[in-house]
Amino acid sequence: MDELTHRSQHRVLYGDTDAAAVVYNANYLRYFELGRTEFMRDRVCTYREIEQLGIILPVTECHIRFKAPARYDDLLIIETCLTELKKVSCSFSYRILIEEEASKPRLLAKGFTTHASVNREGKLTPLPTDITQKLQPFLAIPSSPQG
């Protein structure tokens, strides 16, 4: 399944942290977006290209399970997998990790997002065939889309 996992990196900005000096919880959804965007860019096409086809992929469901805090200047690893591909929706799972000296990466958070395929009027619209054909080889078969 490792070849199905896309990895991105992100260095935590000072502005990503809260008064407790840890990454503010909502920023993990931004990290998921970064991972998903780079997954699509590297394996299928850019989101801009999808939007030029008249398709928008809004988040319809999301879940995050926090395990440990990330802090300013940490270099995060964002692992992204496509876990579900349907006619008018898709789901991705994510793991946010941090490298630690002399040990394996530590899991900070995990979760998933589900996206509907809609047109500019907000009506459900099938994902374009060429997009689904390019995505199909990267589809992981998990027990659930919850990472």
Secondary structure, DSSP 8 states (H G I E B T S, - for coil): -GGG-EEEEEE--GGGB-TTSBB-TTHHHHHHHHHHHHHHHHHT--HHHHHHTT-B--EEEEEEEE-S--BTT-EEEEEEEEEEE-SSEEEEEEEEEEEETTEEEEEEEEEEEEEE-B-TTS-B----HHHHHHHGGGB---SSTT-
